[in-house]
Amino acid sequence: MSIARKCSLPVRQPVTGSNILPADGRPIEVSEEKSDEYALRAFFYEYNLVSSHQATSRGFLRGLERAFYRHGPHSNLARACRLVASATYGIKLCRPFFLRQADQMYHDLLSSLAISIDDLTSVSMRDESILVAILLGLYEIIITDESCPGYHNAHAAGVAAMLRVKNTPLDLLQALRNDQSFVSKRLLQTNTRGLFAIPQANGDETPLDNLLFQLGTLWKRTTQLDILPHNVLSTLRSEALYLDESFSLWENTQNKYFRPSTIYCMSSNEKSDYTSIDVGYWPGNIDTYVDHYIAGVWNTYRAARLVLLDIILKLSHALKCGTSHDAEHKSAQQLVKSILASIPYSLTEDLHIFLRDIEINQSIANPGRAACGLLLMHTIHVTANLSIVDPAVRTYLNECLIWIGKHMGIGQAAYLATNAEVDPEYFAGSCMIVLFGLLV
């Protein structure tokens, strides 16, 4: 049975009728030992996503609680869990005390991790070091702000080195496609289904991991279209169109049970001003999913295909094609609508309560778990920076990122909202931390 429990502390707000914030600190009736216990419980509530469909869903950090029991409450792993919880709640509850506490724990853990890595003589120590490094990378993502973009990439590189893979999403996908045997089979979930896998109606189609790998290699070849000769551009466009057909086939062959289900339609007159729509209230369908991992797979597909459609349009423009692009724009609009429809599911603690109170609340009253915002963050950032997406939608998506940063405790989300052109290695390192979380 999981020890996960939601933190019951309220958001720290000014005293009624003033701008004065109440004193910040650990409640005097709570001992340090109890505080550590509560932090562990809160961490597993926020970040340990375990599906009831474990045969088909990876979840997120699914095996971490078992690892915690193996290593014990006084281990570096337990300290890293408390670190992440303290940082998350320091942001989402506006409690600087927790952030100061997390900062001290972080520097202590860096020293301990360095010692552990120098002496990886046992499987247990190596496994713990990998998990601690993932959580330190997650901590850096959480505390990111304009003054400190974070050093998550250093931790992603450390994890990649310990797993003996290169520190890029493409190389990790390649390792999984090649059925690479990672250093720890006990630590990581089986990779036979890939990172992004939903049971298909029939199992003959190309896995999404393979399509993402193909897209990544295609994208790298199209970063400088202005210097490519006409015949190369034409070949790339043909490859892109063929790949888009494969993406479409992937969508059409998914098992009906694991598809999104529409449970509500927000009419446009409920929130009619598109320039100031509250997060979660975009007009249109609201969908639900089997679980948050499945939602993440669908949104990864959508964002990837939008990138591909954007590439197709840029190649067509470079070739001065006179053909109509209505089909590409229509597909893009549907993909964007599906992403928008998934946002309330990911950002609310209970979608049914959100819908029950939708006419009386002006905003999401109960934010969802931090891991759900984390799984949505990269999809939203990618989509918000594509020219094929309507500007009003892009503005709204960036507002969602800012909201995730403030209300779900993922600081990097807000940073990405205001920094469209982040360094590719910076963004890739952030993706790697999340991908490692899917593997655990």
C-alpha positions in Angstrom: 0.0 0.0 0.0 1.4 3.4 -1.0 2.3 6.0 1.7 1.3 8.8 -0.7 -0.8 11.6 0.9 -1.7 15.0 -0.3 -0.1 17.9 1.6 -2.8 19.6 3.7 -1.0 22.9 4.2 -2.9 25.9 2.6 -1.4 28.4 0.2 0.3 31.2 2.2 -1.8 34.3 1.6 -1.8 37.9 3.0 -3.8 38.5 6.2 -7.3 39.5 5.3 -7.5 43.3 4.6 -3.8 43.8 4.3 -0.7 42.9 2.2 1.1 41.3 5.1 2.0 37.7 4.8 1.8 35.5 7.9 5.0 34.0 9.4 6.6 31.3 7.3 8.1 28.1 8.7 7.4 24.6 9.9 4.3 24.5 12.0 5.4 24.5 15.7 3.3 21.5 16.5 5.1 19.4 13.9 8.4 17.8 14.8 11.3 17.7 12.2 10.9 13.9 12.1 7.2 14.2 11.3 7.9 16.9 8.8 10.2 14.6 7.0 7.5 11.9 7.0 4.9 14.3 5.6 7.4 15.4 2.9 7.9 11.8 1.7 4.1 11.2 1.6 3.6 14.4 -0.3 6.3 13.5 -2.8 4.8 10.2 -3.7 1.4 11.9 -4.0 2.7 14.5 -6.4 5.1 12.5 -8.6 4.5 8.8 -8.3 1.9 8.0 -11.0 1.0 4.3 -10.8 -1.8 3.2 -13.2 -4.4 0.5 -12.5 -3.4 -0.7 -16.0 0.2 -1.5 -15.3 0.5 -4.0 -18.1 -0.2 -1.2 -20.6 0.8 2.0 -18.8 4.3 3.1 -17.7 3.0 5.7 -15.3 5.7 8.1 -14.0 8.4 7.2 -11.5 6.3 4.1 -11.1 9.0 1.9 -9.4 10.3 4.7 -7.2 8.3 3.8 -4.0 9.5 0.2 -4.2 13.1 1.5 -4.4 12.5 3.8 -1.5 11.4 0.8 0.7 14.6 -1.1 -0.4 16.9 1.8 0.5 15.1 3.0 3.6 13.9 6.4 5.1 17.4 7.6 5.9 18.9 7.0 2.5 20.0 9.5 -0.1 17.0 8.5 -2.2 14.6 9.4 0.7 16.4 12.7 1.1 16.1 13.4 -2.6 12.3 12.7 -2.5 12.0 15.1 0.4 14.0 17.7 -1.5 11.7 17.6 -4.5 8.6 17.8 -2.3 10.0 20.8 -0.4 10.8 22.6 -3.6 7.4 21.9 -5.2 5.4 23.0 -2.2 7.7 25.9 -1.6 6.5 27.3 -5.0 2.9 26.1 -5.1 2.1 27.1 -1.5 4.2 30.3 -1.6 6.3 29.1 1.4 10.0 30.3 1.1 10.9 28.3 4.2 10.5 25.1 2.2 12.6 26.5 -0.7 15.4 27.4 1.7 15.2 23.9 3.3 15.3 22.4 -0.2 18.4 24.4 -1.2 20.3 23.2 1.8 19.3 19.6 1.2 20.3 19.9 -2.5 23.8 21.0 -1.7 24.2 18.2 0.9 22.9 15.7 -1.6 25.3 16.9 -4.3 28.2 16.0 -2.0 26.8 12.6 -1.1 26.0 11.8 -4.7 29.6 12.6 -5.8 31.0 10.2 -3.1 28.5 7.5 -4.2 29.4 7.8 -7.9 33.1 7.5 -7.1 32.4 4.2 -5.5 29.7 2.3 -7.5 30.8 -1.1 -6.2 27.3 -2.5 -5.6 24.2 -2.7 -7.7 22.2 -1.2 -4.9 24.4 1.9 -4.7 24.5 2.3 -8.5 20.7 2.1 -8.7 20.2 4.6 -5.9 22.7 7.0 -7.5 20.7 6.9 -10.8 17.5 7.6 -9.0 19.0 10.4 -6.9 20.5 12.0 -10.0 17.0 11.9 -11.8 15.4 13.6 -8.8 18.2 16.2 -8.6 17.5 17.0 -12.3 13.8 17.2 -11.4 14.6 19.6 -8.6 16.4 21.9 -11.0 13.4 21.9 -13.3 11.2 22.8 -10.4 13.2 25.8 -9.1 13.9 27.3 -12.6 13.1 31.0 -12.9 14.3 34.0 -14.9 17.3 34.5 -12.7 18.3 30.9 -12.7 17.4 28.7 -15.7 18.6 25.6 -13.9 21.2 23.0 -14.2 19.0 20.0 -15.0 21.1 19.1 -18.1 24.1 18.2 -15.9 22.1 15.7 -14.0 20.5 14.3 -17.2 24.0 13.8 -18.6 25.0 12.0 -15.4 22.0 9.7 -15.5 22.7 9.0 -19.2 26.3 8.2 -18.5 25.4 5.8 -15.7 22.9 4.1 -18.1 25.5 4.1 -20.8 23.4 6.1 -23.4 24.1 9.4 -25.0 22.3 12.4 -23.4 19.7 13.1 -26.1 16.1 11.9 -26.6 17.0 10.6 -30.0 19.8 8.5 -28.6 17.6 7.1 -25.8 14.9 6.2 -28.3 17.6 4.6 -30.5 18.8 2.5 -27.5 15.3 1.3 -26.8 14.7 0.5 -30.5 17.9 -1.5 -30.5 16.7 -3.3 -27.3 19.8 -2.1 -25.5 20.3 -3.9 -22.2 20.6 -1.1 -19.6 22.9 -1.5 -16.6 20.0 -2.2 -14.2 17.1 -4.4 -15.0 15.7 -4.2 -11.5 15.7 -0.4 -11.6 14.1 0.1 -15.0 10.8 -1.1 -16.5 11.0 -3.4 -19.5 11.6 -1.6 -22.7 9.9 -4.1 -25.0 6.9 -1.8 -25.5 8.9 1.4 -26.0 8.7 4.7 -24.1 5.4 5.8 -25.7 3.2 2.8 -26.2 -0.6 2.3 -26.3 -2.0 -1.1 -27.2 -3.1 -1.0 -30.8 -6.2 -2.6 -32.3 -3.7 -4.7 -34.2 0.0 -4.8 -33.4 1.4 -4.5 -37.0 1.8 -0.8 -37.2 5.0 1.2 -36.6 5.5 2.0 -32.9 5.3 5.7 -31.9 8.9 5.5 -30.6 10.1 4.7 -34.1 8.0 7.5 -35.7 9.4 10.0 -33.2 12.9 8.8 -34.0 12.3 9.3 -37.7 10.9 12.7 -37.1 13.9 13.7 -35.0 16.3 12.7 -37.8 14.2 14.5 -40.4 14.0 17.6 -38.3 17.8 17.8 -37.9 18.1 17.7 -41.8 15.7 20.6 -42.2 17.1 23.2 -39.9 18.8 25.2 -42.7 16.4 25.0 -45.6 17.8 28.1 -47.3 21.1 26.4 -48.2 19.6 23.1 -49.5 19.4 22.5 -53.3 16.0 22.0 -54.9 16.3 18.2 -55.3 17.2 17.7 -51.6 14.2 19.8 -50.6 11.9 17.8 -52.8 13.3 14.5 -51.3 12.8 15.8 -47.8 9.2 16.9 -48.6 8.4 13.4 -49.9 9.9 11.8 -46.8 7.9 14.2 -44.6 4.6 13.4 -46.4 5.2 9.7 -46.1 6.0 10.0 -42.4 2.8 12.0 -41.9 0.9 9.1 -43.4 2.6 6.8 -40.9 1.6 9.1 -38.0 -2.0 9.2 -39.2 -2.0 5.4 -39.4 -0.7 5.2 -35.9 -3.6 7.3 -34.6 -6.2 5.4 -36.6 -5.1 2.0 -35.3 -5.2 2.7 -31.6 -7.3 0.6 -29.4 -10.7 2.2 -28.8 -10.4 1.7 -25.0 -7.3 3.9 -24.8 -8.6 6.7 -26.9 -9.7 10.0 -25.3 -13.4 10.3 -24.3 -15.2 13.6 -24.6 -17.2 14.2 -21.4 -18.1 17.9 -21.8 -18.2 20.7 -24.3 -17.4 24.3 -23.2 -19.6 26.6 -25.2 -17.9 29.7 -26.5 -20.3 32.1 -24.8 -19.3 30.8 -21.4 -15.9 32.3 -21.9 -16.2 34.4 -25.0 -13.2 36.7 -24.8 -10.4 34.7 -26.5 -7.8 37.2 -25.3 -8.4 36.5 -21.6 -9.6 32.9 -21.3 -8.8 31.4 -17.9 -6.6 28.3 -17.9 -8.8 25.2 -18.3 -11.8 27.1 -19.8 -10.9 27.2 -23.5 -14.1 26.7 -25.5 -14.6 23.2 -27.1 -14.4 19.6 -26.0 -13.0 18.5 -22.6 -11.6 14.9 -22.8 -10.7 12.3 -20.2 -8.2 9.4 -20.5 -7.5 6.1 -18.9 -4.6 7.7 -17.0 -2.1 10.5 -17.3 0.6 8.4 -19.0 -1.8 7.6 -21.8 -2.8 11.2 -22.0 0.9 12.0 -22.3 1.5 9.6 -25.1 -1.4 11.1 -27.1 -0.1 14.6 -26.5 3.4 13.6 -27.5 2.0 12.2 -30.8 0.0 15.4 -31.4 2.9 17.8 -30.7 5.2 15.6 -32.9 2.8 15.5 -35.8 2.3 19.3 -35.5 6.1 19.7 -35.8 6.0 17.5 -38.9 3.1 19.4 -40.5 5.0 22.6 -39.8 8.1 21.1 -41.6 5.9 20.1 -44.5 4.6 23.6 -44.9 8.1 25.1 -44.7 9.4 22.7 -47.3 6.5 23.5 -49.6 7.2 27.2 -49.2 10.9 26.7 -49.9 10.0 24.7 -53.1 7.3 27.3 -54.0 4.8 24.5 -54.4 1.5 25.7 -55.9 -0.5 22.9 -54.3 -3.2 23.5 -51.7 -2.3 22.9 -48.0 -5.8 22.8 -46.7 -5.3 19.1 -45.6 -2.3 20.0 -43.5 -4.0 23.0 -41.9 -7.1 20.9 -41.2 -5.1 18.2 -39.6 -3.2 20.7 -37.5 -6.4 22.3 -36.3 -7.8 19.0 -35.1 -4.5 18.1 -33.3 -4.5 21.5 -31.5 -8.2 21.0 -30.5 -7.3 17.6 -29.0 -4.4 19.1 -27.0 -6.7 21.9 -25.7 -9.3 19.3 -24.8 -6.8 17.4 -22.7 -5.6 20.4 -20.6 -8.3 20.3 -17.9 -7.7 16.6 -17.4 -4.0 17.2 -16.8 -4.3 20.4 -14.7 -7.2 19.6 -12.3 -7.1 17.3 -9.3 -10.5 15.9 -10.1 -11.9 16.6 -13.5 -15.5 15.6 -12.5 -15.5 18.1 -9.6 -14.1 20.7 -12.0 -16.9 20.1 -14.4 -19.5 20.1 -11.6 -18.4 23.5 -10.5 -17.6 25.0 -13.9 -20.3 27.6 -13.8 -19.6 28.9 -10.3 -15.8 28.9 -10.4 -13.8 31.4 -12.4 -10.6 29.3 -12.4 -9.3 25.9 -11.5 -9.9 25.6 -7.8 -7.9 22.5 -7.1 -4.7 22.1 -9.2 -3.7 18.5 -10.2 -0.6 16.7 -9.2 2.8 18.1 -10.2 3.8 15.1 -12.4 0.7 15.8 -14.6 1.8 19.3 -15.3 5.3 18.0 -15.9 4.1 15.5 -18.5 2.2 18.2 -20.3 4.8 21.0 -20.2 7.0 20.0 -23.2 4.0 19.4 -25.4 2.5 22.8 -24.7 5.9 24.6 -25.2 6.5 22.9 -28.5 2.9 23.6 -29.8 3.0 27.2 -28.6 6.0 27.9 -30.8 4.8 26.6 -34.1 3.7 29.0 -36.8 1.1 26.6 -38.0 -0.8 27.2 -34.7 -3.3 30.1 -34.3 -1.7 33.0 -32.4 -4.6 33.2 -29.9 -4.1 29.5 -29.1 -0.3 30.0 -28.7 -1.0 32.9 -26.2 -3.4 30.7 -24.2 -0.9 27.8 -24.1 1.8 30.1 -22.7 -0.7 31.2 -20.1 -1.1 27.5 -19.2 2.6 27.1 -18.8 2.7 30.1 -16.4 -0.2 28.6 -14.5 1.7 25.2 -14.2 4.7 27.0 -12.9 2.7 28.9 -10.2 0.0 26.4 -9.2 1.7 23.0 -9.8 5.2 24.0 -8.6 7.1 23.4 -11.9 9.1 26.6 -12.3 10.5 25.7 -15.7 7.0 25.8 -17.2 6.8 29.5 -16.5 10.3 30.0 -17.8 9.5 28.3 -21.1 6.4 30.5 -21.5 8.5 33.6 -21.6 11.5 32.2 -23.4 10.4 30.8 -26.7 13.9 30.2 -28.2 15.6 28.2 -25.5 18.8 26.4 -26.2 18.0 23.0 -27.9 20.4 21.2 -25.4 18.6 22.9 -22.5 15.2 21.7 -23.7 16.5 18.2 -24.6 18.0 17.8 -21.1 14.6 18.7 -19.6 12.9 16.1 -21.8 15.5 13.5 -20.8 14.7 13.9 -17.1 11.0 13.2 -17.9 11.9 10.3 -20.1 14.0 8.8 -17.4 11.0 9.2 -15.1 9.0 7.1 -17.6 11.6 4.4 -17.5 11.8 4.0 -13.8 
